[in-house]
Amino acid sequence: MRSRRIKGTMAVLTALLLLGGCQGSEEPYLKKAEQYMEKAEYGLALDDYNKAIMEDEDLQEAYRGAGIANLKMADYQAAEDMFLRALKESDGMIGKTEEDLSYYLGEVQICLGKYKEAASCYSNIIEFDEEELWAYFYRGSAYLQMDEQEKAKKDFDRAAKEGDSRLLYGIYEAYESKGSDAGTSYLEQIVKKKAETDEELYIQGRAYYKLGEEAKALEILEKCGKKEYQALFYLGAIYEQRGEYDQAVSYYNSYKDKKGLTFGEYRTVAECMMKKGDYAAALELNHYMKESAGNSETKDLMFEEIVIYERSSDFASARTAAQAYVEQYPEDEEGKKEYEFLQTR
């Protein structure tokens, strides 16, 4: 692993971008947490990472893991805090491990709207390795959010120089998020190149869909869905947009059976089930997610159970669910208001 000492003013900036150490052989909570992460059971993983922190099992690895688990559950503030705690455990060296953690820190800072800090984070990565194309992409994304168009375009073009389909599609999405069609040319690069892997084929299918060639997109996505399971979820999204909810739910369930669901994906699937009018299926999915949920996810799932009952007009069950919620989370004002409202129904 290449490494170097940080000098001068960069020490102030990059001291927070350092992570070292390795997992010991007797760290039961860390091992359990990693197993939960592999199964996308992020809430349970976070619980064990927190236990590992309490037991001083390997603070760098435990903080890092907790940060990633929080990131997966979209708790960006907690994720940033965990990454910064992990980085403070560093010994002042920077290498590939530190570079990896810097990516995570920059990602959560973008999610938090801390674009200037994120750009500086990715600049540090580029200083360490100027061939890190993903760092140019993410820094370009941060610049774009700050409306620094020229800097963003320069970084995006540097990121796209090797024709990586993932980067090309990411650039398109960055522009799309700003309501700009400037990313269309990057999609055109994707469909012009020959897909060499299942992942590239999947991305090509998405690119065709964004370019308005729906039939071609469906053909490609259905072809690669047998190996690139993410294509199944995207197919579900396409059919949901078309209002074909039965087909959408079928694809979503196939994806769930293969990969499980993140909390964000669960919300998408549950919403589609409710659009279809299948509230029983949405409740079943809610209960399925509770089986592997951590503390923070359990709270959200309990509240969403109330919503599902309300939307199905089963106000008696909604009232019962709301009562259970406020008993468990008496400090939650939104839950109190919901319970008071349901007492009138």
SERO-4910 file (N, C-alpha, C, O; in steps of 0.05 Angstrom, whole numbers):
BEGIN
 pado doro    nc1    nc2    nc3   cac1   cac2   cac3    cc1    cc2    cc3    oc1    oc2    oc3
  Met    A     17    -24      0      0      0      0     18     25      0     36     27     16
  Arg    A     13     43    -18     28     68    -18     18     85      5     -6     85     11
  Ser    A     36     99     18     28    117     40     48    140     42     70    138     31
  Arg    A     40    161     56     58    183     59     49    200     83     26    198     92
  Arg    A     67    215     93     61    233    115     47    258    104     54    267     82
  Ile    A     28    268    119     14    292    110     29    316    121     37    316    145
  Lys    A     34    335    104     50    358    112     35    384    110     14    386     96
  Gly    A     46    404    123     36    432    120      6    435    127     -4    421    144
  Thr    A     -7    453    113    -35    459    119    -53    436    112    -75    434    122
  Met    A    -44    417     94    -60    394     87    -65    377    112    -85    362    113
  Ala    A    -48    379    132    -52    362    156    -78    369    170    -91    352    181
  Val    A    -85    395    169   -110    403    182   -134    392    168   -153    382    181
  Leu    A   -133    392    141   -156    382    126   -157    352    125   -179    340    128
  Thr    A   -134    339    122   -135    310    117   -132    294    142   -135    270    141
  Ala    A   -126    306    165   -125    291    189   -152    278    195   -153    258    209
  Leu    A   -173    291    185   -200    280    189   -207    259    167   -229    249    167
  Leu    A   -189    254    149   -194    236    127   -178    211    129   -170    199    109
  Leu    A   -171    202    154   -153    180    157   -165    158    173   -178    163    193
  Leu    A   -161    134    164   -171    111    179   -151     88    176   -143     82    154
  Gly    A   -144     75    197   -125     53    195   -134     30    213   -157     30    223
  Gly    A   -117     11    217   -123    -12    234   -136    -34    220   -145    -31    197
  Cys    A   -137    -57    233   -150    -80    221   -165    -95    242   -160    -92    266
  Gln    A   -184   -111    234   -201   -125    253   -186   -148    266   -173   -164    253
  Gly    A   -188   -150    292   -175   -171    306   -189   -198    303   -210   -199    290
  Ser    A   -179   -218    316   -190   -245    312   -212   -252    331   -227   -271    327
  Glu    A   -214   -236    353   -235   -242    373   -252   -217    377   -249   -203    397
  Glu    A   -269   -212    359   -287   -188    360   -315   -196    352   -324   -192    330
  Pro    A   -329   -209    371   -355   -221    365   -376   -201    354   -390   -208    335
  Tyr    A   -377   -177    365   -398   -158    356   -391   -149    328   -409   -146    311
  Leu    A   -366   -144    322   -358   -136    295   -365   -157    275   -375   -151    253
  Lys    A   -359   -182    281   -365   -204    263   -395   -207    258   -403   -211    235
  Lys    A   -410   -204    279   -439   -206    276   -449   -183    259   -466   -186    242
  Ala    A   -438   -159    264   -447   -135    248   -441   -139    219   -457   -133    202
  Glu    A   -417   -150    212   -410   -154    184   -429   -174    171   -436   -171    148
  Gln    A   -437   -194    186   -456   -214    175   -483   -201    169   -495   -207    148
  Tyr    A   -492   -183    186   -517   -169    181   -514   -150    157   -533   -148    141
  Met    A   -491   -138    155   -486   -120    132   -488   -135    106   -499   -125     86
  Glu    A   -477   -159    105   -478   -176     81   -506   -183     73   -512   -187     49
  Lys    A   -524   -184     92   -552   -190     87   -569   -165     84   -594   -167     83
  Ala    A   -556   -142     83   -570   -116     81   -588   -111    105   -608    -96    102
  Glu    A   -582   -122    128   -598   -118    152   -583    -96    168   -570   -102    189
  Tyr    A   -585    -71    159   -569    -50    168   -575    -41    197   -557    -33    212
  Gly    A   -600    -42    204   -607    -34    231   -595    -53    252   -584    -44    272
  Leu    A   -597    -79    247   -585    -99    265   -554    -96    265   -541    -99    286
  Ala    A   -543    -91    242   -514    -87    240   -506    -63    257   -486    -65    272
  Leu    A   -521    -41    256   -514    -17    271   -515    -23    301   -498    -13    316
  Asp    A   -535    -38    309   -536    -45    338   -511    -59    347   -500    -53    369
  Asp    A   -501    -78    331   -477    -92    339   -451    -75    336   -432    -78    351
  Tyr    A   -451    -57    316   -428    -39    315   -427    -21    340   -405    -16    350
  Asn    A   -450    -12    349   -450      4    373   -441    -12    398   -428     -1    415
  Lys    A   -448    -37    399   -439    -54    420   -409    -58    418   -395    -59    439
  Ala    A   -399    -61    394   -370    -64    390   -355    -39    400   -333    -41    411
  Ile    A   -367    -16    395   -355     10    404   -354     10    435   -334     18    446
  Met    A   -376      2    447   -377      1    476   -356    -18    488   -345    -13    510
  Glu    A   -350    -39    473   -330    -59    482   -302    -54    472   -284    -70    478
  Asp    A   -298    -31    458   -271    -24    448   -259    -46    430   -236    -53    432
  Glu    A   -276    -59    413   -267    -82    398   -247    -74    376   -228    -90    371
  Asp    A   -250    -53    364   -232    -42    344   -246    -16    335   -261    -16    316
  Leu    A   -239      5    349   -255     30    346   -256     40    317   -276     50    308
  Gln    A   -233     38    304   -232     48    276   -252     33    259   -268     45    244
  Glu    A   -251      6    260   -269    -10    244   -298     -8    253   -316     -7    236
  Ala    A   -302     -6    279   -330     -4    289   -343     23    281   -366     23    273
  Tyr    A   -328     45    284   -338     70    276   -344     71    246   -364     81    237
  Arg    A   -325     60    231   -328     59    202   -353     43    194   -369     52    178
  Gly    A   -356     20    206   -380      3    200   -405     17    208   -425     15    193
  Ala    A   -406     30    231   -430     44    240   -436     67    220   -460     72    215
  Gly    A   -415     80    210   -420    101    191   -433     91    166   -451    103    155
  Ile    A   -423     68    156   -434     57    131   -463     47    136   -480     51    119
  Ala    A   -468     35    159   -495     26    165   -514     50    166   -536     49    155
  Asn    A   -506     72    179   -523     96    180   -527    108    152   -548    117    145
  Leu    A   -506    107    136   -508    117    108   -529    101     93   -545    112     79
  Lys    A   -528     75     96   -547     57     82   -576     63     90   -595     60     75
  Met    A   -579     72    116   -606     78    126   -613    108    123   -633    117    133
  Ala    A   -596    122    108   -601    151    102   -600    168    127   -612    190    127
  Asp    A   -587    160    148   -582    177    171   -555    190    168   -535    181    179
  Tyr    A   -554    211    151   -529    222    142   -514    237    164   -489    235    165
  Gln    A   -528    250    182   -514    264    204   -499    244    222   -476    248    229
  Ala    A   -513    223    229   -501    202    245   -478    189    231   -457    183    243
  Ala    A   -481    185    204   -460    173    189   -435    190    189   -412    181    193
  Glu    A   -439    216    184   -415    235    185   -401    234    211   -377    233    213
  Asp    A   -417    234    233   -405    233    259   -388    208    263   -366    209    274
  Met    A   -399    185    255   -384    160    258   -358    160    241   -337    151    251
  Phe    A   -360    170    217   -336    171    200   -314    189    212   -291    183    212
  Leu    A   -323    212    222   -304    230    235   -291    218    260   -267    222    265
  Arg    A   -307    204    275   -296    190    299   -276    169    290   -255    166    303
  Ala    A   -282    155    269   -264    134    259   -238    147    250   -216    137    255
  Leu    A   -240    169    236   -217    183    225   -199    193    247   -174    195    243
  Lys    A   -210    201    269   -194    211    291   -177    189    304   -158    194    319
  Glu    A   -184    164    298   -168    141    308   -143    136    291   -127    119    297
  Ser    A   -140    152    269   -118    148    251    -91    153    264    -89    168    284
  Asp    A    -70    141    252    -43    146    262    -28    166    246     -3    169    249
  Gly    A    -42    182    229    -29    203    213    -18    194    187     -3    209    174
  Met    A    -24    170    178    -15    160    152    -39    159    133    -62    157    141
  Ile    A    -34    161    107    -55    160     87    -48    140     66    -26    140     55
  Gly    A    -66    123     60    -63    102     39    -89     95     27   -108    110     29
  Lys    A    -91     71     16   -116     63      3   -140     60     22   -162     66     15
  Thr    A   -134     51     46   -156     48     66   -167     76     73   -191     79     75
  Glu    A   -150     95     76   -158    122     83   -173    134     59   -192    149     62
  Glu    A   -164    128     35   -177    138     11   -205    128     10   -224    143      3
  Asp    A   -209    103     16   -236     91     16   -254    105     35   -277    111     29
  Leu    A   -244    110     59   -261    124     79   -267    153     71   -288    163     77
  Ser    A   -248    165     58   -252    193     48   -276    194     29   -291    213     28
  Tyr    A   -278    173     12   -301    172     -6   -327    172     10   -346    186      3
  Tyr    A   -328    156     31   -353    154     47   -359    181     60   -382    190     60
  Leu    A   -338    194     71   -342    220     84   -353    240     64   -371    255     70
  Gly    A   -340    241     41   -349    260     20   -378    255     12   -393    274      7
  Glu    A   -385    229     10   -413    222      2   -433    233     22   -453    245     14
  Val    A   -428    229     48   -448    238     67   -449    268     68   -470    280     74
  Gln    A   -426    281     64   -426    310     64   -442    322     40   -455    342     43
  Ile    A   -441    308     18   -458    316     -5   -487    313      3   -504    330     -2
  Cys    A   -494    290     15   -521    286     24   -531    306     44   -555    313     45
  Leu    A   -513    317     60   -519    337     80   -519    365     69   -525    384     83
  Gly    A   -512    368     43   -511    394     31   -485    409     38   -483    433     33
  Lys    A   -465    395     48   -439    407     55   -421    405     30   -401    390     31
  Tyr    A   -428    418      9   -414    414    -17   -385    424    -17   -368    411    -29
  Lys    A   -381    446     -3   -353    456     -2   -335    437     12   -313    431      3
  Glu    A   -344    426     35   -328    407     50   -324    381     34   -302    370     34
  Ala    A   -345    373     20   -342    348      3   -322    352    -19   -305    335    -24
  Ala    A   -323    375    -32   -304    381    -54   -276    380    -43   -258    370    -57
  Ser    A   -271    391    -20   -244    391     -8   -236    362     -1   -213    355     -5
  Cys    A   -255    347      8   -249    318     14   -240    304    -11   -220    289    -10
  Tyr    A   -254    307    -33   -246    294    -58   -220    305    -70   -205    291    -83
  Ser    A   -215    331    -65   -190    342    -74   -167    329    -60   -145    324    -72
  Asn    A   -170    322    -34   -150    308    -19   -144    281    -31   -121    272    -33
  Ile    A   -165    267    -40   -162    241    -53   -146    244    -79   -128    228    -84
  Ile    A   -153    264    -94   -140    268   -120   -111    275   -116    -94    267   -131
  Glu    A   -105    290    -95    -77    296    -89    -61    271    -82    -38    269    -90
  Phe    A    -74    253    -69    -61    227    -63    -58    210    -88    -37    197    -91
  Asp    A    -78    210   -105    -78    193   -129    -93    208   -151   -118    207   -152
  Glu    A    -79    221   -169    -91    237   -189   -106    221   -211   -119    233   -228
  Glu    A   -103    195   -210   -117    178   -229   -143    166   -218   -156    149   -231
  Glu    A   -151    176   -194   -176    166   -182   -200    180   -196   -209    201   -188
  Leu    A   -210    167   -217   -231    179   -233   -257    184   -217   -271    203   -222
  Trp    A   -263    166   -198   -287    170   -182   -286    195   -165   -306    208   -160
  Ala    A   -262    202   -157   -259    227   -141   -266    252   -158   -278    271   -148
  Tyr    A   -258    251   -184   -265    273   -202   -295    274   -205   -307    296   -206
  Phe    A   -307    251   -208   -337    250   -211   -351    263   -187   -368    280   -190
  Tyr    A   -343    254   -163   -357    264   -140   -351    293   -134   -368    308   -126
  Arg    A   -326    301   -140   -320    330   -136   -336    346   -157   -346    368   -150
  Gly    A   -338    336   -181   -354    350   -201   -383    352   -192   -396    373   -197
  Ser    A   -393    331   -180   -421    332   -169   -424    353   -148   -444    367   -147
  Ala    A   -404    356   -131   -405    377   -110   -404    404   -123   -419    422   -115
  Tyr    A   -386    408   -143   -385    434   -157   -411    440   -170   -420    463   -170
  Leu    A   -424    420   -182   -449    424   -196   -470    434   -176   -486    452   -183
  Gln    A   -471    423   -152   -490    431   -132   -485    460   -123   -503    474   -114
  Met    A   -460    469   -126   -453    497   -119   -455    515   -143   -448    539   -142
  Asp    A   -466    504   -166   -469    519   -191   -443    529   -202   -442    549   -216
  Glu    A   -422    514   -197   -396    520   -209   -394    503   -234   -380    482   -234
  Gln    A   -408    511   -255   -412    494   -279   -385    487   -293   -382    464   -301
  Glu    A   -368    506   -296   -343    500   -311   -326    481   -296   -314    462   -308
  Lys    A   -323    484   -270   -307    465   -254   -320    437   -255   -306    417   -257
  Ala    A   -347    436   -254   -361    410   -255   -356    397   -281   -349    373   -282
  Lys    A   -359    411   -303   -355    400   -330   -326    389   -334   -322    368   -345
  Lys    A   -307    404   -324   -279    396   -326   -274    370   -311   -261    352   -321
  Asp    A   -285    368   -287   -282    343   -271   -297    320   -284   -287    297   -285
  Phe    A   -321    325   -294   -337    304   -306   -323    293   -331   -322    268   -335
  Asp    A   -312    310   -347   -298    301   -371   -273    285   -364   -266    265   -377
  Arg    A   -260    292   -342   -237    277   -333   -246    249   -323   -233    229   -329
  Ala    A   -268    248   -309   -279    223   -299   -288    205   -322   -286    180   -320
  Ala    A   -297    217   -344   -309    201   -366   -288    192   -386   -295    179   -406
  Lys    A   -263    199   -382   -243    195   -403   -238    166   -411   -230    160   -433
  Glu    A   -244    147   -392   -239    119   -399   -265    105   -407   -265     81   -412
  Gly    A   -287    119   -408   -313    108   -417   -326     89   -398   -341     71   -407
  Asp    A   -321     91   -372   -333     74   -352   -363     80   -352   -371    103   -346
  Ser    A   -380     60   -358   -409     64   -360   -421     74   -334   -439     91   -334
  Arg    A   -410     65   -311   -421     74   -285   -416    103   -281   -434    118   -272
  Leu    A   -393    113   -289   -387    141   -286   -403    158   -306   -413    179   -298
  Leu    A   -405    148   -330   -421    163   -350   -450    166   -341   -461    188   -344
  Tyr    A   -461    144   -331   -489    146   -322   -492    164   -297   -511    179   -294
  Gly    A   -472    162   -280   -472    179   -256   -471    209   -263   -485    225   -250
  Ile    A   -456    216   -284   -455    244   -292   -482    253   -303   -491    275   -297
  Tyr    A   -495    235   -318   -521    241   -328   -540    247   -305   -555    267   -305
  Glu    A   -540    229   -285   -558    233   -262   -552    259   -247   -570    272   -236
  Ala    A   -526    266   -245   -519    291   -231   -532    315   -245   -543    332   -232
  Tyr    A   -530    315   -271   -543    337   -286   -573    336   -285   -587    356   -282
  Glu    A   -584    311   -286   -613    308   -284   -624    319   -258   -645    331   -257
  Ser    A   -609    314   -236   -618    323   -210   -619    354   -209   -633    365   -191
  Lys    A   -605    367   -227   -606    397   -228   -626    407   -249   -627    431   -255
  Gly    A   -640    388   -261   -660    396   -282   -647    403   -308   -658    418   -324
  Ser    A   -622    393   -313   -607    400   -337   -606    376   -356   -604    353   -347
  Asp    A   -607    381   -382   -604    359   -402   -575    358   -412   -570    345   -432
  Ala    A   -557    371   -398   -529    371   -406   -516    343   -404   -495    338   -416
  Gly    A   -529    325   -390   -518    298   -387   -525    279   -409   -516    256   -409
  Thr    A   -542    287   -427   -552    269   -449   -528    258   -465   -529    235   -473
  Ser    A   -508    274   -470   -486    265   -487   -471    242   -473   -459    225   -487
  Tyr    A   -472    241   -447   -458    219   -433   -475    193   -436   -463    171   -438
  Leu    A   -501    195   -437   -518    172   -443   -512    161   -471   -510    137   -475
  Glu    A   -509    179   -489   -503    171   -517   -477    156   -519   -474    138   -536
  Gln    A   -458    163   -502   -433    148   -502   -437    120   -492   -424    101   -502
  Ile    A   -455    116   -473   -461     90   -461   -473     71   -482   -464     48   -485
  Val    A   -493     81   -497   -507     63   -516   -490     58   -541   -495     38   -556
  Lys    A   -470     74   -546   -453     70   -570   -432     48   -565   -421     36   -584
  Lys    A   -425     43   -540   -403     24   -534   -415     -4   -530   -438     -7   -522
  Lys    A   -399    -24   -535   -408    -51   -531   -406    -58   -501   -386    -54   -488
  Ala    A   -428    -69   -490   -429    -77   -462   -413   -103   -459   -419   -123   -472
  Glu    A   -393   -103   -442   -376   -126   -438   -384   -143   -414   -377   -167   -412
  Thr    A   -400   -132   -396   -408   -146   -371   -438   -143   -367   -451   -126   -380
  Asp    A   -448   -159   -349   -477   -157   -342   -483   -129   -330   -504   -118   -335
  Glu    A   -465   -119   -314   -469    -92   -302   -470    -71   -324   -487    -53   -323
  Glu    A   -452    -72   -344   -452    -53   -365   -477    -55   -382   -488    -35   -391
  Leu    A   -487    -80   -385   -512    -84   -400   -535    -72   -385   -553    -59   -398
  Tyr    A   -535    -75   -359   -556    -63   -343   -556    -33   -345   -577    -20   -348
  Ile    A   -533    -21   -343   -531      8   -345   -539     17   -373   -552     38   -376
  Gln    A   -532      2   -393   -540      8   -421   -571      8   -423   -582     25   -437
  Gly    A   -583    -11   -411   -613    -12   -411   -625     13   -398   -644     24   -409
  Arg    A   -614     21   -376   -623     46   -363   -619     70   -381   -636     88   -382
  Ala    A   -596     70   -395   -590     93   -412   -611     95   -435   -620    116   -442
  Tyr    A   -617     72   -447   -637     71   -469   -664     82   -458   -678     96   -472
  Tyr    A   -671     74   -434   -696     83   -423   -697    113   -420   -717    126   -426
  Lys    A   -675    124   -410   -674    153   -406   -673    168   -433   -682    191   -435
  Leu    A   -664    155   -454   -663    167   -480   -690    163   -494   -693    172   -517
  Gly    A   -709    151   -481   -736    148   -492   -740    123   -509   -762    120   -521
  Glu    A   -721    105   -510   -723     80   -525   -732     58   -506   -716     41   -499
  Glu    A   -757     59   -498   -768     41   -478   -767     12   -485   -759     -5   -469
  Ala    A   -775      6   -510   -775    -23   -519   -747    -35   -517   -744    -57   -508
  Lys    A   -727    -20   -527   -700    -29   -526   -691    -32   -497   -677    -52   -490
  Ala    A   -698    -14   -480   -691    -15   -452   -702    -40   -439   -688    -54   -424
  Leu    A   -728    -45   -443   -740    -68   -430   -727    -94   -440   -723   -113   -424
  Glu    A   -721    -95   -466   -709   -119   -477   -682   -125   -463   -676   -148   -456
  Ile    A   -666   -104   -460   -640   -107   -448   -642   -114   -418   -628   -132   -408
  Leu    A   -659    -99   -404   -661   -103   -375   -672   -131   -368   -663   -144   -349
  Glu    A   -691   -141   -384   -702   -167   -379   -681   -189   -385   -680   -210   -372
  Lys    A   -664   -183   -404   -642   -202   -411   -621   -204   -388   -613   -226   -382
  Cys    A   -614   -182   -377   -593   -182   -357   -603   -186   -328   -587   -189   -310
  Gly    A   -629   -186   -325   -641   -188   -298   -635   -214   -284   -637   -216   -260
  Lys    A   -628   -235   -300   -623   -261   -288   -597   -261   -272   -593   -278   -254
  Lys    A   -579   -243   -279   -553   -242   -265   -549   -216   -251   -538   -215   -229
  Glu    A   -557   -194   -263   -554   -168   -251   -581   -161   -238   -598   -149   -250
  Tyr    A   -583   -169   -212   -609   -168   -199   -621   -140   -197   -645   -136   -195
  Gln    A   -603   -119   -196   -613    -92   -194   -631    -85   -218   -648    -68   -215
  Ala    A   -627    -99   -240   -644    -94   -264   -673   -101   -257   -692    -88   -268
  Leu    A   -678   -120   -240   -705   -128   -232   -719   -105   -218   -743    -99   -224
  Phe    A   -705    -91   -201   -717    -69   -187   -723    -46   -206   -744    -33   -204
  Tyr    A   -705    -41   -225   -709    -20   -244   -732    -26   -263   -747     -8   -271
  Leu    A   -735    -51   -270   -758    -60   -286   -784    -54   -271   -804    -45   -282
  Gly    A   -783    -60   -245   -807    -54   -228   -814    -24   -229   -837    -17   -231
  Ala    A   -793     -8   -228   -797     21   -229   -809     30   -255   -826     48   -256
  Ile    A   -800     18   -277   -810     25   -304   -840     18   -306   -856     35   -315
  Tyr    A   -847     -6   -298   -875    -14   -300   -892      2   -280   -916      7   -286
  Glu    A   -881      9   -257   -896     26   -239   -903     53   -252   -925     63   -249
  Gln    A   -883     65   -265   -887     90   -279   -908     88   -301   -922    107   -307
  Arg    A   -910     64   -313   -930     59   -334   -957     53   -322   -977     51   -337
  Gly    A   -959     51   -296   -985     45   -283   -992     15   -284  -1014      8   -278
  Glu    A   -972     -2   -291   -977    -31   -292   -967    -42   -265   -945    -54   -264
  Tyr    A   -983    -39   -245   -974    -45   -217   -970    -75   -212   -953    -82   -197
  Asp    A   -986    -92   -224   -983   -121   -220   -955   -129   -229   -941   -144   -215
  Gln    A   -948   -121   -254   -922   -128   -264   -899   -115   -248   -879   -128   -243
  Ala    A   -904    -91   -239   -884    -77   -223   -878    -92   -197   -855    -97   -190
  Val    A   -900    -99   -183   -897   -113   -157   -883   -140   -162   -867   -149   -145
  Ser    A   -890   -153   -184   -877   -179   -190   -847   -176   -192   -832   -193   -181
  Tyr    A   -838   -156   -206   -809   -151   -209   -797   -143   -182   -775   -152   -175
  Tyr    A   -811   -126   -167   -800   -118   -141   -797   -142   -123   -777   -145   -109
  Asn    A   -817   -160   -123   -815   -184   -106   -793   -203   -115   -779   -215    -98
  Ser    A   -789   -205   -141   -766   -221   -150   -740   -210   -141   -722   -225   -133
  Tyr    A   -738   -184   -141   -713   -171   -132   -710   -176   -102   -688   -182    -93
  Lys    A   -732   -173    -86   -730   -177    -57   -721   -206    -51   -705   -210    -33
  Asp    A   -732   -225    -66   -724   -253    -61   -695   -258    -66   -682   -275    -54
  Lys    A   -683   -243    -85   -655   -246    -92   -636   -231    -75   -615   -241    -67
  Lys    A   -644   -206    -68   -625   -188    -55   -634   -177    -28   -619   -165    -13
  Gly    A   -660   -181    -21   -670   -167      2   -677   -139     -5   -675   -131    -28
  Leu    A   -684   -123     15   -691    -95      9   -678    -76     29   -677    -82     53
  Thr    A   -667    -54     19   -659    -33     37   -684    -19     47   -706    -23     36
  Phe    A   -682     -2     67   -705     12     77   -717     30     56   -742     32     53
  Gly    A   -700     44     40   -710     61     18   -725     45     -3   -745     54    -13
  Glu    A   -714     21    -10   -727      4    -29   -754     -6    -19   -773     -8    -34
  Tyr    A   -755    -12      7   -780    -21     19   -802      0     15   -824     -7      8
  Arg    A   -795     25     19   -815     46     17   -825     47    -12   -849     51    -16
  Thr    A   -808     44    -31   -816     44    -59   -836     21    -65   -856     25    -77
  Val    A   -829     -2    -55   -845    -26    -61   -872    -24    -46   -893    -30    -58
  Ala    A   -871    -16    -21   -896    -13     -6   -915      7    -18   -939      3    -19
  Glu    A   -904     29    -28   -920     50    -41   -933     39    -66   -956     44    -72
  Cys    A   -918     23    -81   -929     11   -106   -952     -9    -99   -972     -9   -113
  Met    A   -948    -24    -78   -969    -43    -69   -994    -28    -62  -1016    -37    -67
  Met    A   -991     -5    -49  -1015     11    -41  -1028     24    -65  -1052     26    -66
  Lys    A  -1012     32    -85  -1023     43   -110  -1040     21   -123  -1061     27   -135
  Lys    A  -1031     -4   -121  -1046    -26   -132  -1071    -33   -116  -1089    -47   -125
  Gly    A  -1072    -22    -91  -1095    -27    -74  -1091    -52    -57  -1110    -61    -44
  Asp    A  -1067    -63    -56  -1061    -87    -41  -1049    -79    -14  -1025    -82    -11
  Tyr    A  -1066    -70      4  -1056    -61     30  -1046    -84     47  -1029    -81     64
  Ala    A  -1059   -107     43  -1050   -131     59  -1021   -138     52  -1005   -145     70
  Ala    A  -1014   -136     26   -986   -142     18   -967   -121     29   -945   -127     38
  Ala    A   -976    -95     30   -959    -74     41   -954    -79     71   -932    -74     80
  Leu    A   -975    -88     85   -972    -94    114   -954   -118    118   -937   -118    136
  Glu    A   -957   -138    101   -940   -162    103   -911   -154     99   -893   -164    113
  Leu    A   -906   -136     79   -879   -127     74   -868   -111     98   -845   -114    105
  Asn    A   -885    -94    109   -877    -79    133   -869    -97    155   -848    -92    168
  His    A   -884   -118    160   -877   -137    182   -852   -153    175   -836   -160    193
  Tyr    A   -848   -159    150   -824   -173    141   -799   -156    146   -779   -166    155
  Met    A   -801   -130    141   -779   -112    146   -773   -109    176   -750   -106    184
  Lys    A   -794   -110    193   -790   -108    222   -773   -130    233   -760   -127    253
  Glu    A   -774   -153    220   -760   -177    231   -730   -172    232   -716   -184    249
  Ser    A   -719   -156    214   -691   -151    213   -683   -122    218   -661   -113    213
  Ala    A   -702   -107    229   -698    -78    232   -683    -72    258   -686    -86    278
  Gly    A   -667    -51    257   -654    -41    281   -673    -21    295   -696    -18    287
  Asn    A   -663     -9    316   -680      9    332   -692     32    316   -716     37    318
  Ser    A   -675     46    300   -685     69    286   -705     61    264   -724     75    259
  Glu    A   -699     39    250   -717     29    229   -743     20    241   -764     24    229
  Thr    A   -743      7    264   -767     -3    277   -786     20    282   -811     18    278
  Lys    A   -776     43    291   -793     66    296   -807     75    271   -831     80    271
  Asp    A   -791     78    249   -803     86    223   -823     66    213   -844     74    203
  Leu    A   -818     41    216   -836     20    206   -862     20    222   -883     16    211
  Met    A   -860     25    248   -884     26    264   -902     49    256   -926     46    255
  Phe    A   -890     72    250   -906     95    241   -918     89    213   -941     96    208
  Glu    A   -902     77    196   -913     72    169   -935     51    169   -952     50    152
  Glu    A   -935     34    190   -957     15    193   -983     30    198  -1004     23    187
  Ile    A   -981     51    213  -1005     68    218  -1015     80    192  -1039     79    186
  Val    A   -997     89    175  -1004    102    150  -1017     82    131  -1037     88    118
  Ile    A  -1007     58    131  -1019     37    113  -1048     31    121  -1065     30    104
  Tyr    A  -1052     29    147  -1079     24    157  -1098     47    150  -1120     43    142
  Glu    A  -1088     72    153  -1104     95    147  -1111     96    117  -1134    100    110
  Arg    A  -1092     90    100  -1097     91     71  -1116     69     62  -1129     71     41
  Ser    A  -1118     48     78  -1137     26     72  -1164     31     85  -1182     15     83
  Ser    A  -1166     54     99  -1191     62    113  -1197     44    137  -1220     43    146
  Asp    A  -1177     29    147  -1181     13    170  -1172     29    194  -1150     25    205
  Phe    A  -1190     47    203  -1182     67    223  -1180     54    251  -1166     64    268
  Ala    A  -1195     33    256  -1193     19    282  -1165      7    285  -1153     10    307
  Ser    A  -1155     -6    264  -1128    -18    266  -1107      4    267  -1087      2    280
  Ala    A  -1112     26    252  -1093     49    252  -1091     61    280  -1070     68    289
  Arg    A  -1115     63    294  -1116     73    321  -1100     55    340  -1084     65    357
  Thr    A  -1103     29    337  -1089     10    354  -1059     12    350  -1043     12    368
  Ala    A  -1051     14    324  -1023     16    317  -1011     43    328   -988     44    337
  Ala    A  -1027     64    326  -1018     90    336  -1014     90    366   -996    103    377
  Gln    A  -1032     77    380  -1030     75    409  -1004     60    417   -990     68    435
  Ala    A   -999     38    403   -974     23    408   -949     41    403   -929     39    417
  Tyr    A   -952     57    382   -929     75    375   -924     95    396   -901     99    405
  Val    A   -944    109    406   -940    131    425   -932    119    452   -918    132    468
  Glu    A   -940     94    458   -932     82    483   -902     76    482   -888     78    502
  Gln    A   -892     68    459   -864     61    456   -846     86    451   -823     87    460
  Tyr    A   -858    107    438   -843    131    433   -859    156    442   -868    172    426
  Pro    A   -862    159    469   -879    180    480   -869    208    474   -884    227    476
  Glu    A   -843    211    467   -832    237    461   -837    247    433   -832    270    426
  Asp    A   -848    229    416   -851    236    387   -877    252    383   -899    241    386
  Glu    A   -874    277    376   -897    295    373   -914    288    350   -939    290    351
  Glu    A   -902    280    328   -917    272    304   -935    248    310   -958    247    302
  Gly    A   -924    229    325   -940    206    333   -963    213    351   -985    202    348
  Lys    A   -959    232    369   -981    241    387  -1003    254    370  -1027    248    375
  Lys    A   -995    271    351  -1016    284    334  -1031    264    318  -1056    266    315
  Glu    A  -1017    244    308  -1031    223    292  -1051    208    309  -1073    202    300
  Tyr    A  -1043    201    333  -1060    186    351  -1085    203    359  -1107    192    360
  Glu    A  -1080    228    364  -1103    246    371  -1122    248    347  -1147    248    351
  Phe    A  -1111    250    323  -1128    252    299  -1145    226    296  -1169    228    290
  Leu    A  -1133    203    301  -1147    178    297  -1168    173    318  -1187    158    314
  Gln    A  -1166    187    341  -1187    184    361  -1213    196    352  -1234    189    362
  Thr    A  -1212    213    331  -1236    226    321  -1248    210    298  -1270    217    289
  Arg    A  -1235    189    288  -1245    175    265  -1261    150    274  -1270    135    257
***
